[in-house]
Structures are given as C-alpha cells and as structure tokens.
C-alpha cells in the first residue's frame, strides 16, 4: 500500500471496542439534566429560547469547522443571542459576503429544525431522509473543491441530495490521502449503518456511545460529495435528541481535538471520541443548568397559587427527603475529595523533602465556621467561566499549603460550591494565593490571587456515578500539576 494513503473505510460494524467505552464525564452530570429537562417539559418558560440558542450556535460553528466561512467570535455571540440578522455583520466580521453567510446560517438552522421535527414525528431514519437533509444544508452551496487527475485543486458542481458518484478522498497538506468508501459500495454500506443503528437502538445502547459510533461510521463511508461532516454531526444530534439529550456541536476551538479523536477511532480505539461526545454533552447540560426557567404568570390569582404551592413545598416531606439526600451526596463528594487530597499529600511528602517546603492541608466543610472563606474568589471564578454561583447554598473548600524556606507561602485552594440555578449540582474550582508574610494578622484580601486556567469540574448530587471518584482524582491531580507549575515559575 502507498505509505501516503490511509484506508479509513472498513465494512461497517460495531464491536466490543465500542460497546466497552465509558461515558462517566457525562454520567457525572446526567441526573441533573434529566431533572432540568422535566422542569422544561412542565411548562416553565425558557426551553424554546434555550434550544433556539443551541441551534444558532450549531449553525454557526458547523460551517466554521468545515471552512465554509470564518466569523468573528464577538459577532458570533451577538448572532446566537439576537438571531441571524444581516445588519449586525460588519465588514471585518466574516470572510464571505454577509448575504451568503446568512443563507448558509439559515440553511444550517433549518436543518437542525428538521432533525427536531423528525424526532417529534417519530419518523424512521432512512436513506431518503438523510438525502433530504443533505439537500437542505447545501441549498445555497453550488460548488465544492476537488483534486483533478493532475493533482490540482479545482471547483466542481456540487451534487445535492444524492450519494457520490466518484471518489472523494481528501488530501492533506502533507500529501497524505484518506481513502473513504468507494462509490460502488455506498448504498449497501448506508443500509448496513442504518440496520445496525436500529438494532442497537432497540438494545438500549448508551446514546452517547451510539451517537459517537454512528458519527464515526458515517464519516468512514463519506457518502456525499461534500457536506459529510455537517450531516454526521446532525445525525449524531438526532440520536442524542431522540434519547432526551441535546444537539452535538463542535466548536471552532475544539476542531483539532475532534479530528484527532476521529482519527484515533479509525485505528479501532474509540474511547477518545466517546469521551469527546461525553464532554460536549456535559458542556451543553452546564449551559442548561445556567439557564433560569420560570413560569410566566400574569394574574394575581396565579401568583397567589404559586406562592401557596412554594410555601407548602418548603414544609413537605418530599422536600425534606430531597434535601436530606442532597446533603448525603454532598457530604460524600467532600469525603472523596478529602481522601484524594490525603493521598496527594503523602505523594508530595515522598517527592519534596521537608526542608525544601512544608506542606499542609486545610479544609472546611459546609457545617464548619469558616465555610464562607473565598466567597469573592469563587464569584470571580464563576464569572470567568460564565456560570451562576449561588452563595446561599452550602459550600466549603480545601487548601494545600506550601511554605518555602524563604518564608514565602503558596495556598492552592479548591472550592466546592453549587453551580447554576439548580440545587443539585456542585462545582469544584481552584485558584492560587501567594503571600510573603505568614503572620496570623494577614488580611485575606491582601493576598496575591493567581488564577488557575482550568474549567470547573461539575457533578450531580442526584446520583454519584461509579467513576466519579476516579474522575475527581484525575481533576485534582490536574489542579496540582498546574498549581505546582505556577509556583515553580513564581520562585526567583
């Protein structure tokens, strides 16, 4: 085989490599999503607005990932929030005419609407539906690029809503050619893909794994002349939505990781891709948890009824039992972290001599007197990572203290606090404090705060997954590695 050719396509199947994948990063937060979804379904305002913003984000990012256009991140936020309005676009916001950009965005948005309609109508997934979807996303795309027999990049007429009639094997800049399914086998391979999907849907395979597998298998077939990535992400979204989850969107900043995970799956190692899907779904859930939902009430009588319901709920046995269960799981998370940090302390003792640095651990659980320390820092951290921090709910913190021989002190603080507008999600965040003086009279606000650039770890208190402890262990070790790197750089 030519060393510059990589055979991506293999006859479509699903094996134990896929079936054995784990989805714990999604599982950590899933129970809180199912509760939030019930709030949405119970008629609270906001669900349609939330979904519309997700659809807009998908419509924008999917075209950027496929290099149909570029779009400034600032205007991206405006378009997600306000809608696709051409007058919002300035000259330097995009690299294509604004009118053409709008046509692409509207096509992508309508395609996502088409997916939701299929789920709502319980229409079966068929080849004809997939072809309809392709025709929709390429409605305003008339040409695509190809490599001719001389190796030259040329523009050719795009075949819309029909499977490819000639090879579409992309060539990378380094000369590597990826060989997808030959046109003669596309129809039968698409039949196999849909058949296997239907079989494992009935077996209740984890929807994250099923969506990731389907996406990967579809990209191996590469059935269309162009638009395969966009269709693959839409069909993965369909599978997730059918299972009560949220659309799959790859953001421009995650493209390299996404492509890397797909290529790893080409080598029969699918865990990276399943983990990517798990994390993307978790991020969407985090967005949902930060979306405040309220019932819209117009009359005084409606407000009075809601007031009475809430007062009654405060004293209800159901409410008391729920708070007890949340406290039990919150305490469990604190205990897990405490034990992990104890192991980390022992690990550090073995690596760092006592005469080089004194290492200690401090902690405060929600029922301790100083649980409220670091409130300002948590607020800043939450603002940085775009989520709502409810300071009225129980919280606490842990600290690893490094006292150096020259009397400098670094405090690596990990805070455990509630995330978003619900009462059942905890976030673990971190930052580093530095001070020269070690006296008891040092005012905390005088300490130098050094941010740690790591997104929060979120976990649902409605159910602690089996792998939560190992996920927390990995996250806390990441905090420690970043913290130590910063300390090393701060030492003169």
Secondary structure, DSSP 8 states (H G I E B T S, - for coil): --TTEEE--------HHHHT---HHHHHHHHHHHHHHHHHHTT-BTHHHHHHHHHHHHHHHHHHHTTS--B-HHHHHHHHHH---GGG--TTSBSS-HHHHHHHHHHHHHHHHHHHHHHHHT----HHHHHHHHHHHTTT--EEEEE-TTS-EEEEE---SS--SS----B-TTS-EEE---HHHHHHHHHHHHHHHHHHHHTT--HHHHHHHHHHHHHHH--SSS-HHHHHHHHHHHHHHHTT-------GGGHHHHHHHHHHHHTT--HHHHHHHHHHHHHHHHHHHTS--B----SHHHHHHHHHHHHHHHT-HHHHHHHHHHHHHHHHHHHHHHHHHHHHHHHHHHHS-TTTEEEEEEEE-TTSTTTTTTHHHHHHHHHHTT--B-TTS--EEEEEEEEETTS-EEEEEEEEEEBSSSSSEEEEEEEEEEES---TT--GGGSEEEE-----EEEETT---TTHHHHHHHHHHHHHHHHHHHHHHH--
